[in-house]
Amino acid sequence: MENSLFDKDLLSIQQARNLSKSAKAAYELFSTFPQDKVDKIVESMAVAGIEASERLAKIAVEETGYGKVEDKVLKNIFSTKNVFESIKNLKTVGVINRDNSKKIIEIAHPMGVVAAITPTTNPTSTVMFKALISVKARNAIVFAPHPHAVRCSFEAAEVMANAAENAGAPKGLISCIETSTLEGTKELMASPNIAIILATGGLAMVKAAHSYGKPALGVGPGNTPVYVDKSANLEKAAKDIIISKSFDNGVICASEQSVIVHKDVESEFREYMIRNGTYFLNEAEIEKVGSVLIKNEAMNPEMVGKDIQVIADAAKVSVPAGIKLLAAKLAGVGPKYPLSREILSPVIAYYISDNWQDACERCIELINFGGVGHTMVIHSWDEEVITEFAHKKPVFRILINTPASQGAIGLTTSLTPSMTLSTGTWGGGISSDNISAYHLMNIKRVAYEVNPVNSSGFNTKNIENNNYSVESTKNLIEDIVRKVIENIYTNKI
């Protein structure tokens, strides 16, 4: 057994070396392609991905045992059709912008070969998404799939590669390690042929991606809380939460992990939750479900993306037929409350708050317990509450009156359509954006002189024309200081 594992590692390492070398050669050629040829290739990839969405979804569920086929079909379509629509008009070749007023010209350059680490939870959709945005920016890409999702990830990469090559892309531009091991993934990320790492996976993998001395875009975990304010449309809030958290059995990391509801509307809201398919666990059942879902202070991988009945059977809990979501009323957050963690299953924590201020603090507790930088949701029509939450929460996606899973990726909101939701420096990343093709290209700037130097130093004429002066600057600073002092004394800071 040890020899076979050793041989598998060696094979994976060799594949990483071969594919990264071929990708570098393909990139060198592809980087010279004009915009129209790039766009034609990307469109062909998107069409092929849409056509293969159902087949790939079935393979993914069959191989991983995670989620639902019908929901994975929707994710595959989103990751091809919606993503393509969002990037199709993006300029990624040559001069992409001229600012005549500032006399600056922007020129796009590709980054090189992308090492793409993909997860078990969204294996095919993530592959197609990353392939599209990488090729749009004129990069090559090599995938290192999760060992438990190799076949479906490889199939998705093959769909993208074949479509690209049929449209004129060089062979080797898109490829995937077929014998995927941790050692092979490490070899790929360390390869001198790799220019940037695009990592989606567990926290350990994302941290590893940042340790190879090259640029990396990683995705951290989410522990998304949703606050239901007394001003909310309670029926819509309940339906949104259930739709989102039950979607693909909860494997999207942006999905709601906990509900915090204002006490004044809790009874009515709970009734809407029950009416739309939520079963509230009692204390004994909460303990049983928690012990099944959480092992060694982490999500039990055997329970990720499983149907409710599978979870109930494993926990020896009787659940009525037709239930879409299990809810667990908790008194606190942290290791003593296992279900307050990120749960990639259709199970959600449930809290009651005395007021929105208490709810605000509870949300911060939950975010700090495994979801810093990611996402939270507010169901409210009170702009004061929304503003206060938005300013105070340590996350980069504040979603209002929408399902979290669909809102965070840009399906029900105007956020950039993406399957890679970065968590900023708070979550250990370099970006706080929804990652897209724009993040995978370098931009060179040609800047003409606008403020010439005369014999006495810098020309002050331009400064005067722009109404800048020592006196106006002094007045501006004094005004800012005065406002800060006023805010301090009025407890606004």
BADODREN-702860 format. One line per 3 residues: number of its first residue (from 1); for each residue x, y, z of C-alpha. Coordinates in nm, 4 decimals, m for minus. Layout:
N
NUM	X/Y/Z | ... .
This chain:
493
1	0.0000/0.0000/0.0000 | 0.2793/0.2421/0.0929 | 0.4552/0.1769/m0.2396 .
4	0.1357/0.2403/m0.4364 | 0.0795/0.5697/m0.2536 | 0.4412/0.6633/m0.3120 .
7	0.4097/0.5831/m0.6831 | 0.0913/0.7885/m0.7013 | 0.2687/1.0880/m0.5485 .
10	0.5539/1.0536/m0.7978 | 0.3087/1.0341/m1.0865 | 0.1217/1.3395/m0.9608 .
13	0.4449/1.5356/m0.9212 | 0.5559/1.4436/m1.2735 | 0.2189/1.5430/m1.4165 .
16	0.2437/1.8800/m1.2401 | 0.5857/1.9378/m1.3935 | 0.4809/1.8303/m1.7429 .
19	0.1562/2.0241/m1.7478 | 0.3069/2.3445/m1.6097 | 0.5832/2.3264/m1.8719 .
22	0.3336/2.2733/m2.1554 | 0.1130/2.5505/m2.0155 | 0.4069/2.7924/m2.0145 .
25	0.4759/2.7192/m2.3831 | 0.1071/2.7604/m2.4687 | 0.0933/3.0856/m2.2749 .
28	0.3908/3.2298/m2.4618 | 0.1993/3.1848/m2.7868 | m0.1446/3.2761/m2.6573 .
31	m0.0194/3.6006/m2.5037 | 0.0302/3.7327/m2.8588 | m0.3324/3.6714/m2.9638 .
34	m0.5466/3.9759/m3.0519 | m0.8646/4.0608/m2.8620 | m1.1052/3.9196/m3.1196 .
37	m0.9385/3.5771/m3.1170 | m0.9295/3.5708/m2.7363 | m1.2971/3.6620/m2.7184 .
40	m1.3924/3.3944/m2.9721 | m1.2116/3.1284/m2.7662 | m1.3723/3.2401/m2.4401 .
43	m1.7194/3.2407/m2.5939 | m1.6672/2.8880/m2.7289 | m1.5629/2.7739/m2.3821 .
46	m1.8723/2.9279/m2.2234 | m2.1054/2.7627/m2.4744 | m1.9397/2.4244/m2.4239 .
49	m1.9661/2.4608/m2.0464 | m2.3363/2.5429/m2.0626 | m2.4006/2.2412/m2.2847 .
52	m2.2100/2.0112/m2.0465 | m2.3678/2.1509/m1.7272 | m2.6059/1.8657/m1.6575 .
55	m2.3598/1.5882/m1.7426 | m2.0897/1.7405/m1.5237 | m2.3330/1.7947/m1.2347 .
58	m2.4276/1.4277/m1.2367 | m2.0632/1.3189/m1.2373 | m1.9835/1.5575/m0.9502 .
61	m2.2599/1.4260/m0.7234 | m2.1811/1.0663/m0.8150 | m1.8111/1.1061/m0.7358 .
64	m1.8202/1.3294/m0.4273 | m2.1593/1.2440/m0.2755 | m2.2065/1.6165/m0.2055 .
67	m2.5099/1.8255/m0.2915 | m2.7913/1.7960/m0.5437 | m2.7674/1.7421/m0.9187 .
70	m3.0282/2.0048/m1.0067 | m2.8517/2.2700/m0.7985 | m2.5105/2.1846/m0.9379 .
73	m2.6557/2.2266/m1.2873 | m2.7560/2.5821/m1.1934 | m2.4095/2.6501/m1.0516 .
76	m2.2471/2.5209/m1.3679 | m2.4681/2.7449/m1.5818 | m2.3981/3.0440/m1.3577 .
79	m2.0236/2.9772/m1.3773 | m2.0335/2.9766/m1.7551 | m2.3228/3.1853/m1.8868 .
82	m2.3392/3.4516/m1.6135 | m1.9643/3.4767/m1.5757 | m1.9166/3.5032/m1.9521 .
85	m2.1775/3.7791/m1.9752 | m1.9903/3.9726/m1.7056 | m1.6504/3.9564/m1.8783 .
88	m1.7284/3.9398/m2.2512 | m1.6828/4.3158/m2.3051 | m1.3767/4.3474/m2.0824 .
91	m1.0688/4.4598/m2.2762 | m0.7676/4.2449/m2.1938 | m0.5378/4.3026/m2.4935 .
94	m0.3244/4.6065/m2.5729 | m0.4543/4.9527/m2.4866 | m0.7579/4.9050/m2.2645 .
97	m0.8108/5.2644/m2.1525 | m0.7046/5.6224/m2.2379 | m0.7588/5.9029/m1.9887 .
100	m0.6996/6.2154/m2.1951 | m0.7558/6.4520/m1.9039 | m0.4838/6.2852/m1.6953 .
103	m0.2756/6.1873/m2.0010 | m0.2523/5.8231/m1.8949 | m0.2720/5.5196/m2.1232 .
106	m0.3405/5.1747/m1.9737 | m0.2065/4.8622/m2.1442 | m0.3074/4.5089/m2.0404 .
109	m0.0599/4.2251/m2.0028 | m0.1342/3.8670/m1.8948 | 0.0213/3.7262/m1.5804 .
112	0.1338/3.3875/m1.7107 | 0.0372/3.0401/m1.5974 | m0.2277/3.0114/m1.3241 .
115	m0.2136/2.7242/m1.0742 | m0.5779/2.6622/m0.9851 | m0.6626/2.4660/m0.6695 .
118	m1.0248/2.3474/m0.6731 | m1.2545/2.2028/m0.4017 | m1.4867/1.9052/m0.3612 .
121	m1.7885/2.1218/m0.2834 | m1.8099/2.3094/m0.6138 | m1.5717/2.1071/m0.8310 .
124	m1.7036/2.1506/m1.1853 | m1.8423/2.5031/m1.1542 | m1.5162/2.6293/m1.0027 .
127	m1.3088/2.4690/m1.2789 | m1.5156/2.6250/m1.5579 | m1.5260/2.9636/m1.3851 .
130	m1.1495/2.9760/m1.3303 | m1.0795/2.8590/m1.6842 | m1.2957/3.1353/m1.8316 .
133	m1.1504/3.4237/m1.6315 | m0.7922/3.3013/m1.6780 | m0.8167/3.2613/m2.0550 .
136	m1.0044/3.5915/m2.0915 | m0.7020/3.7611/m1.9345 | m0.4745/3.5653/m2.1782 .
139	m0.3292/3.3299/m1.9188 | m0.2778/2.9559/m1.9284 | m0.4161/2.7483/m1.6398 .
142	m0.3329/2.4157/m1.4766 | m0.5809/2.2634/m1.2324 | m0.4959/2.0657/m0.9202 .
145	m0.8335/1.9214/m0.8160 | m0.9233/1.7877/m0.4740 | m0.8322/1.4143/m0.4624 .
148	m1.1980/1.3268/m0.3946 | m1.3222/1.5195/m0.6998 | m1.0617/1.4339/m0.9627 .
151	m1.2829/1.2741/m1.2258 | m1.5488/1.5449/m1.2402 | m1.2908/1.8261/m1.2229 .
154	m1.0832/1.6641/m1.4963 | m1.3941/1.6242/m1.7133 | m1.4822/1.9930/m1.6652 .
157	m1.1274/2.0975/m1.7561 | m1.1417/1.8749/m2.0651 | m1.4652/2.0439/m2.1757 .
160	m1.3008/2.3843/m2.1467 | m0.9729/2.2727/m2.3086 | m1.1374/2.1050/m2.6070 .
163	m1.3620/2.4029/m2.6730 | m1.0669/2.6418/m2.6501 | m0.8489/2.4360/m2.8828 .
166	m1.1313/2.3910/m3.1341 | m1.1640/2.7700/m3.1417 | m0.7928/2.8189/m3.2082 .
169	m0.6211/2.8159/m2.8680 | m0.2817/2.6450/m2.8433 | m0.2804/2.2936/m2.6989 .
172	m0.1917/2.2847/m2.3307 | m0.3453/2.6229/m2.2488 | m0.5944/2.4518/m2.0135 .
175	m0.5017/2.1280/m1.8363 | m0.5683/1.9299/m1.5208 | m0.3637/1.6902/m1.3079 .
178	m0.5345/1.3555/m1.3514 | m0.3567/1.1820/m1.0620 | m0.4105/1.4419/m0.7938 .
181	m0.2295/1.4195/m0.4593 | m0.1159/1.6733/m0.2043 | 0.2441/1.6309/m0.3174 .
184	0.1470/1.6932/m0.6785 | m0.0455/2.0063/m0.5795 | 0.2544/2.1354/m0.3859 .
187	0.4796/2.0697/m0.6844 | 0.2454/2.2651/m0.9096 | 0.2308/2.5666/m0.6783 .
190	0.6106/2.5645/m0.6383 | 0.6820/2.5315/m1.0110 | 0.8886/2.8142/m1.1638 .
193	0.6456/2.8039/m1.4577 | 0.3601/2.9245/m1.2355 | 0.2993/3.2995/m1.2134 .
196	0.0020/3.3118/m0.9755 | m0.1968/3.0737/m0.7550 | m0.5764/3.0822/m0.7494 .
199	m0.6799/2.8682/m0.4527 | m1.0217/2.7485/m0.3416 | m1.0375/2.4888/m0.0671 .
202	m0.9892/2.4383/0.3035 | m0.8177/2.6942/0.5243 | m0.4945/2.4894/0.5360 .
205	m0.4747/2.4761/0.1560 | m0.5396/2.8482/0.1205 | m0.2682/2.9262/0.3772 .
208	m0.0300/2.6958/0.1919 | m0.1012/2.8784/m0.1335 | 0.0273/3.2000/0.0221 .
211	0.3542/3.0388/0.1315 | 0.5188/2.9795/m0.2077 | 0.6707/3.3218/m0.2575 .
214	0.4464/3.4167/m0.5491 | 0.1180/3.6039/m0.5866 | m0.1850/3.4115/m0.4582 .
217	m0.5570/3.4758/m0.4501 | m0.7236/3.2609/m0.1866 | m1.0704/3.2047/m0.0474 .
220	m1.1206/3.1769/0.3269 | m1.4053/3.0017/0.5101 | m1.7405/3.1670/0.5702 .
223	m1.9542/3.1634/0.8822 | m2.2265/3.3863/0.7449 | m2.4787/3.5274/0.9940 .
226	m2.8134/3.6706/0.8861 | m2.9935/3.9272/1.0979 | m3.3731/3.9467/1.0682 .
229	m3.4795/4.2894/1.1889 | m3.8264/4.3770/1.3157 | m3.8697/4.5932/1.0037 .
232	m3.8062/4.2991/0.7704 | m4.0464/4.1321/0.5325 | m4.0571/3.8223/0.7518 .
235	m4.2096/3.5820/0.5036 | m3.9564/3.6753/0.2331 | m3.6705/3.6559/0.4825 .
238	m3.7715/3.3041/0.5874 | m3.8068/3.1862/0.2283 | m3.4759/3.3447/0.1231 .
241	m3.2878/3.1797/0.4088 | m3.4356/2.8357/0.3398 | m3.3771/2.8633/m0.0362 .
244	m3.0186/2.9709/0.0187 | m2.9145/2.7343/0.2967 | m3.0768/2.4291/0.1393 .
247	m2.9321/2.5064/m0.2059 | m2.6972/2.2230/m0.3051 | m2.7341/2.1049/0.0562 .
250	m2.5513/2.4066/0.1937 | m2.2062/2.3570/0.0377 | m2.1618/2.7169/m0.0799 .
253	m1.9387/2.8833/0.1800 | m2.1368/3.2076/0.1560 | m2.4620/3.0396/0.2620 .
256	m2.6276/3.1453/0.5875 | m2.4833/2.9608/0.8857 | m2.6895/3.1284/1.1581 .
259	m3.0048/3.3382/1.1997 | m3.0317/3.6175/1.4558 | m3.3897/3.7407/1.4826 .
262	m3.5328/4.0375/1.6748 | m3.7447/3.9181/1.9691 | m4.0410/4.1379/1.8733 .
265	m4.0963/3.9382/1.5534 | m3.9415/3.6039/1.6499 | m4.2687/3.4173/1.6974 .
268	m4.4082/3.5242/1.3604 | m4.0775/3.4640/1.1841 | m4.0426/3.1167/1.3341 .
271	m4.3891/3.0309/1.2062 | m4.2864/3.1320/0.8527 | m3.9715/2.9197/0.8852 .
274	m4.1750/2.6157/0.9942 | m4.4400/2.6727/0.7295 | m4.1738/2.6754/0.4559 .
277	m3.9931/2.3588/0.5594 | m3.7816/2.4153/0.8706 | m3.7693/2.1675/1.1570 .
280	m3.6556/2.3104/1.4924 | m3.4440/2.0608/1.6845 | m3.4940/2.0224/2.0598 .
283	m3.1976/2.0336/2.3009 | m3.1316/1.6598/2.2897 | m3.1528/1.6566/1.9111 .
286	m2.9180/1.9560/1.8854 | m2.6541/1.7653/2.0808 | m2.6944/1.4555/1.8644 .
289	m2.6783/1.6452/1.5356 | m2.3831/1.8491/1.6586 | m2.1873/1.5364/1.7467 .
292	m2.2464/1.3980/1.3973 | m2.1661/1.7145/1.2030 | m1.8642/1.8325/1.3996 .
295	m1.5569/1.6147/1.4586 | m1.2357/1.7423/1.6191 | m1.3711/2.0985/1.6174 .
298	m1.4270/2.0962/1.2402 | m1.6970/1.9998/0.9935 | m1.7163/1.6231/0.9530 .
301	m1.6238/1.5708/0.5831 | m1.8518/1.2672/0.5655 | m2.1520/1.4904/0.6347 .
304	m2.0700/1.7751/0.3946 | m2.3502/1.8376/0.1477 | m2.5623/1.5459/0.2654 .
307	m2.9409/1.5310/0.2518 | m3.1281/1.6041/0.5740 | m3.2458/1.2461/0.6055 .
310	m2.8866/1.1186/0.5906 | m2.7911/1.3566/0.8716 | m3.0995/1.2648/1.0754 .
313	m3.0345/0.8927/1.0369 | m2.6710/0.9329/1.1399 | m2.7767/1.1343/1.4464 .
316	m3.0649/0.8982/1.5254 | m3.3121/1.1846/1.5094 | m3.6645/1.1527/1.3699 .
319	m3.7411/1.4289/1.1179 | m4.0741/1.4743/0.9329 | m4.0793/1.4113/0.5585 .
322	m4.0331/1.7084/0.3278 | m3.8124/1.9078/0.5648 | m3.5678/2.1406/0.3878 .
325	m3.3730/2.2817/0.6831 | m3.2830/2.1896/1.0405 | m3.2610/2.4784/1.2896 .
328	m3.0814/2.4668/1.6251 | m3.1585/2.7319/1.8854 | m2.8304/2.8135/2.0613 .
331	m2.7393/3.0244/2.3641 | m2.3844/3.1119/2.2632 | m2.0986/3.0989/2.0154 .
334	m1.7752/2.9017/2.0275 | m1.6383/2.5512/2.0841 | m1.9078/2.4736/2.3439 .
337	m2.1686/2.5263/2.0720 | m2.0573/2.3075/1.7784 | m2.3361/2.4191/1.5484 .
340	m2.2214/2.7823/1.5711 | m1.9396/2.6856/1.3315 | m1.9514/2.6878/0.9531 .
343	m2.1796/2.3954/0.8644 | m2.1724/2.2925/0.4971 | m2.5055/2.1124/0.5264 .
346	m2.8731/2.2195/0.5455 | m2.8447/2.2923/0.9202 | m2.8553/2.6433/1.0665 .
349	m2.7989/2.7958/1.4109 | m3.0780/3.0131/1.5527 | m3.0526/3.3040/1.7994 .
352	m3.2989/3.5558/1.9438 | m3.1835/3.9126/2.0174 | m3.3398/4.1744/2.2411 .
355	m3.2584/4.4543/1.9945 | m3.0533/4.5245/1.6838 | m2.7551/4.6360/1.8917 .
358	m2.7343/4.2939/2.0610 | m2.7815/4.1281/1.7236 | m2.4944/4.3335/1.5880 .
361	m2.2588/4.2045/1.8573 | m2.3784/3.8454/1.8102 | m2.3047/3.8711/1.4385 .
364	m1.9516/3.9911/1.5113 | m1.9012/3.6936/1.7468 | m2.0101/3.4520/1.4763 .
367	m1.7994/3.6152/1.2061 | m1.4933/3.6045/1.4292 | m1.5596/3.2349/1.4918 .
370	m1.4531/3.1314/1.1426 | m1.5853/3.3767/0.8846 | m1.3789/3.6955/0.9035 .
373	m1.3840/3.8941/0.5812 | m1.6490/3.6872/0.4054 | m2.0231/3.7657/0.4076 .
376	m2.3256/3.8571/0.6157 | m2.6922/3.9267/0.5388 | m2.9411/4.1790/0.6769 .
379	m3.3155/4.1521/0.6273 | m3.4327/4.5010/0.7161 | m3.5943/4.8150/0.5776 .
382	m3.4442/5.0372/0.8474 | m3.1612/5.2335/0.6851 | m3.0104/5.3253/1.0223 .
385	m2.9783/4.9586/1.1156 | m2.8369/4.8688/0.7744 | m2.5810/5.1501/0.7937 .
388	m2.4677/5.0579/1.1439 | m2.4279/4.6913/1.0527 | m2.2433/4.7737/0.7315 .
391	m1.9891/4.9924/0.9084 | m1.9186/4.7596/1.1991 | m1.9099/4.4073/1.0525 .
394	m1.5661/4.2604/0.9664 | m1.6833/4.1215/0.6310 | m1.6634/4.2508/0.2742 .
397	m2.0054/4.1447/0.1478 | m2.3056/4.2968/0.3225 | m2.6148/4.1607/0.1493 .
400	m2.9534/4.3252/0.1962 | m3.2869/4.1401/0.1681 | m3.1532/3.8582/m0.0509 .
403	m3.0415/3.4944/m0.0159 | m2.6742/3.4740/0.0837 | m2.5645/3.1908/m0.1467 .
406	m2.7063/3.3564/m0.4544 | m2.6384/3.7160/m0.3496 | m2.2706/3.6788/m0.2619 .
409	m2.1767/3.5197/m0.5946 | m2.3608/3.7903/m0.7887 | m2.6709/3.6051/m0.9051 .
412	m2.9355/3.8071/m0.7153 | m2.7188/4.1175/m0.6657 | m2.5007/4.3337/m0.8907 .
415	m2.1810/4.1998/m0.7374 | m1.9313/4.0613/m0.9897 | m2.0374/3.7069/m1.0834 .
418	m1.7745/3.4831/m0.9262 | m1.7072/3.1502/m0.7598 | m1.4025/3.2913/m0.5798 .
421	m1.5045/3.5286/m0.3001 | m1.1947/3.6805/m0.1435 | m1.1878/3.7838/0.2196 .
424	m0.9350/4.0673/0.2192 | m0.6574/4.1103/0.4714 | m0.9052/4.0366/0.7529 .
427	m0.9372/3.6829/0.6172 | m0.5722/3.6478/0.5190 | m0.6101/3.7468/0.1531 .
430	m0.4787/4.0267/m0.0678 | m0.8151/4.1179/m0.2224 | m1.1620/4.1751/m0.0822 .
433	m1.3331/4.1399/m0.4201 | m1.5319/3.8802/m0.6051 | m1.2449/3.7585/m0.8216 .
436	m1.2786/3.7864/m1.1990 | m1.0684/3.8259/m1.5139 | m0.9690/4.1798/m1.4162 .
439	m0.7709/4.0407/m1.1222 | m0.5717/3.8086/m1.3488 | m0.4083/4.0665/m1.5717 .
442	m0.1319/4.3188/m1.5201 | m0.1960/4.6783/m1.6208 | 0.0916/4.8895/m1.7492 .
445	0.0454/5.2694/m1.7378 | 0.2019/5.5191/m1.9723 | 0.1943/5.8607/m1.8038 .
448	0.2711/6.1882/m1.9843 | 0.3959/6.4926/m1.8000 | 0.1179/6.7237/m1.6820 .
451	0.3060/6.9328/m1.4261 | 0.6387/7.0442/m1.5784 | 0.9347/7.1468/m1.3647 .
454	1.0608/7.5024/m1.4232 | 1.3949/7.6541/m1.3255 | 1.2669/7.7267/m0.9743 .
457	1.1186/7.3833/m0.9133 | 0.7692/7.2472/m0.9786 | 0.5328/7.4561/m1.1821 .
460	0.2695/7.5989/m0.9463 | 0.0391/7.7121/m1.2231 | m0.1463/7.3821/m1.2371 .
463	m0.1913/7.3846/m0.8618 | m0.3350/7.7364/m0.8736 | m0.5663/7.6431/m1.1607 .
466	m0.7007/7.3570/m0.9513 | m0.7795/7.5992/m0.6654 | m0.5170/7.4505/m0.4339 .
469	m0.3356/7.6855/m0.1951 | m0.1677/7.6733/0.1416 | m0.4534/7.8723/0.2907 .
472	m0.7289/7.6487/0.1445 | m0.5455/7.3366/0.2580 | m0.5049/7.4806/0.6078 .
475	m0.8770/7.5626/0.6234 | m0.9666/7.2127/0.5037 | m0.7537/7.0487/0.7746 .
478	m0.8982/7.2738/1.0450 | m1.2519/7.1866/0.9302 | m1.1769/6.8118/0.9450 .
481	m1.0264/6.8400/1.2959 | m1.3278/7.0401/1.4158 | m1.5714/6.7764/1.2860 .
484	m1.3763/6.4934/1.4465 | m1.3826/6.6705/1.7855 | m1.7585/6.7325/1.7521 .
487	m1.8184/6.3632/1.6750 | m1.6153/6.2566/1.9758 | m1.8184/6.4704/2.2107 .
490	m2.1448/6.3573/2.0599 | m2.0395/5.9892/2.0953 | m2.0458/5.9298/1.7212 .
493	m1.6888/5.8003/1.7346 .
